[in-house]
Structure formats: C-alpha cells, structure tokens
Amino acid sequence: TGSVEAGAADRAAGRRRKERSYGVLARLAIWKPLPIDTVYIEKSLPDTLSIPESDCLYIEARDRVVLTEASAALIVIDKEKMELSVLDFASDTIMVRPIGCGHQYGNKRNADDDRTPEGVFKVRRIEDSSEWCHMTRTGLSESGVYGPKFIRLELPPKHSVGIHGTNSPGSLGKRESEGCIRVSNQNIVRLAELAYPGMPVLILPSSQDTEANCKSLGKD
C-alpha cells in the first residue's frame, strides 16, 4: 500500500510540474511579434501540451534558438526586493541576483526621467558594451559604466533602457541609476548567456513606485 501511495504521489507531483510548464509556455505563446525565426520547443516537453505546434514561440532573432524545458524562459525584475530572477519553462528559478535601478520612483513616462519602466517587455538584442562610455550628470565621460554586456529592452523610441553591468558594484541594492537595471559584471555575463532576443522581461513596481504612480495619476 505504501509503494502504491508513493507512486501516486510521484505522479501527482509530475502533473503539477507539467502544469507549471504549461502555464509559462501559454503565457509566452503571446510573444509572436515578427515570425522571423521560430523557437522550437524540444519534444522533451509533454506530448499533451495544449499549445499547437503552429503556435510555437516566435522571436526577433537572426539565429534559430532551440529551447528545452530547462532553458531560460522569463526574466523578472522586482523593484521591491531589488532582485533579478530568471525562470525556466518549468517555472523553476535558475538564478536570483541583486540589482540597482532608477533613482526616481514610479513608471517611466519620459526618456530622461530617470525611472525604470514597469510592465512586460522583451529583449531586443544583446550588445557588447565593454568599450562604451557614458556622459554623467556632471558632464564627464566615464568608461566601464555599462560593464561588458548590455541587454537592450524593446521600448518606445528614445526610451533606451536595458540590463547591464556596472563599474560601481556598491550601487547594487540601491536606486541610483538613470533608469537602467544594473547587475554585477559577473552576473551580466551569465545573464547574457541565458537571454535571447524576444525573451520576455517582467518588471514589477515597489510599493513606493505604486504610490508615486497613483500620485501622478491624481495630478494628471
């Protein structure tokens, strides 16, 4: 009897894992902006997956990417916890790392408002930023500000925001950026290996951001 119950429990746990993967895949299935290349979900996923093969995830990419259940599926930026998380297609966590973000509270409204945008976005492209310089607020050109990689997000024109490294690791855990999301240089290299064009990025507000957004709506 014990072995039968254990087997039933294992099967139930397996169903729950599959259901989680269904949920992530179903949410990602909406990301079909331009069918330039198809991201093929490998057949290691359950055969009973309810998403038709014709509805496979499409991304804007030059190279075809083959995703498995263990592949990175979603980047989550939490401005409350000041953390970046990467989830796979089974909704399991691949990595969690500290971040820095925009020093102004609330959702981004203007290109130069120093706010980190909130909502659901996607990776536009991954760029080598190792030789980039940045013009600081004091008018000085500073190198190394973006670290070795810049993961650019798809945003309205002139709203240039991405996830990148930093030459100021002490700023992680703080709100000191001009709107971009900072991680350590070591972590941006790892993240660039996991990310790909078209990958969804969810940015969540903190309670202070929500308060600022409400005040802004009241003024408008």
N, C-alpha and C positions, 0 to 999 in steps of 0.2 A: 504493500500500500504506500509505504514511504517513497519508493522509487517512482511509482506512478504519479504521486503528488508532485515530486521533484521535477519529473518530466513535464507535467502540465504547467508548472511554474516557469520552467525554462522556455516553453513555447509561448507563454503569455508575455514574458519579458522580450522575446524575439519579436512578437507582434507589436509591442509598444515601441521598440527601436525602429521598426519599419514604419509605423505610423508617424514617428517624428520625422523620418526622412521624407515621407510623403508630404508633410506639411511644408518643409523647407523647399522641396522641389516645386510644389504647387505655387508657392509664393514667388519663386524665381522664374517660373514659367511666363510671367508677365513681361520679362525683360527681353523683348524682341524688337528693338528699335530699327535696326537695319540688318537684314539677313545676309550679311557679307560672308560670314563663315558660320558653320554650325558647330556648337559644342556638343559633342556626342557623349551621352551618359552611358558608361560601360554596362554590359549586360550582367555585371555582378550585382546590380540592383535587383530587387524583387521583380519577378515576371508579371506580378499582378498590379504593378504600378499603374495608376489610373490615368496618367497623362499620356496621350497618344504620341507615338514616335514622331509624328509630323509636327508636334508642338514642342520639340526639343528646344532648349535654350539657345537663342541667337545672341551673338555679341558683335561689337565692332572690333574686329581683330584682323591682323594680317595673317596670322598663323592659326591653324586649327589647334584647338586645345581639347584634349581628351580628359574628361573628369570622371573620377570614381567616387564612391560613397565617402571615402576618406579625404577627398580634395577639399580645399578651402571653398566655402560657398558664400560667406557673408562676413563683412567687416562691420562691427558695431562700435561706435564712438559714444561713450557715456560721459557727458559733461558734469553729471552729478558725482560719479565715482572717479572722474578723471582717469578713465581707463579705456584702452582699445582692446577689443576681443575679436578673435577670428573663430568662426564656427564652420564645421564641415557639413556635408549633406545629410548627416545623421543627427544634426543639431548638437553634436559634441564639440567641446571647446578645444581648439588647437593651441591657442596662445592668448595670454592676457598680459598687457604691458601698460605702464603709466604713460600719460600724455601731458602735454601742455596745450592750451588753446587760447582763443581770442580774449583779450583782457576786457572788452566791453561785453555786457550781458545782453541776452536776447538773440533772436533770429537775425540773420544777415539781411539787411534791406538795401544797402548801398555798397558800391565797390570798395570804398575806403572807410567803412565804419568800424573796422577792427573787430567785427563779430564773426564767430564761427557759425556757419549755416546749420539749420536743423531740418531734418526730414530724411527722405530716401533719395539717394543719388546713385551714381555708378562711376566706376573707374573709367576715365577717358583714355589715359595712357600712362606708362611708367617711363620716367626720364632720368638720365644721368645728370645729376646736379652738382657733381663734385667740384666743378670749376666755376660755379655760379657765384656772383657777388650780389649783395643786397644793399640798397640805399636806405640807411637808417633814418629815423625821425630827425636826427641831428644833421642830416645831410652828408654823412660819411659813407663811403663804400666799404662794406665788410664782407670778407670771404668766409666760406665754411658755414654760413648761416643755415643752409638747407641740407647739410650733410651730403652723403653720397647718392641718395636717391630721392626723387620727387614723384609721388603717386598723385597725378592730377585728377581732380574730380570733374564730372560733367556738370557745368553750371551755366547760368545765363552769361552772355558776352560781358567782358570786363570784370566778371567776378572770378578772379583767379585764386582758387583755394585748392590746397592739396594736403597730403600727409607726407611729412618729410623728416629728415634727421635734424640735428642741431649741433651748434658749437657751444651751446650753453646747457649742459645736462642738469645744472642746478635749477633750471626753469621748469623741469618736468614736475607735474603735480600742481602747477600754478597756472594762472591765467595771465600770460604776458605776451602772447603772440599778436600779430595783426589780423588774425582770422584763420590761419592755417592750423593744422594739428601737428604737433611735434612729438616725436618719439626719439629714443636714443639712436645713434648711428648704427649700432649693432642690431637693434630691433628693426630699423627701416630696411636694412639689407635682407633680413629674414622675411619681413613682410612683402618686400618686392619679389621674393621667390615664390610666395604663395598667391599673390594677387595677379589679376589679368584684366585686360580691357573688357568692360561690360560687367565686371563683378559688382554686385550691389553693396552699397555702403549706407548704413543706417546711423544717423547722428541724433542722439537723444538730448533734450534740454535738461538743465538742472532746475531745481525749484526757483533759484534766483533768476534764471533765464525766463522761466514761465511767468514770474512776477513782472519782469521787465516787458515781456510781450503783452501782458494784459494792460499795463500802464500805457504802452504805446498805442494799443487799440483804443483806449479811453481818450487819448489825446486826439487821435485821428477822427 
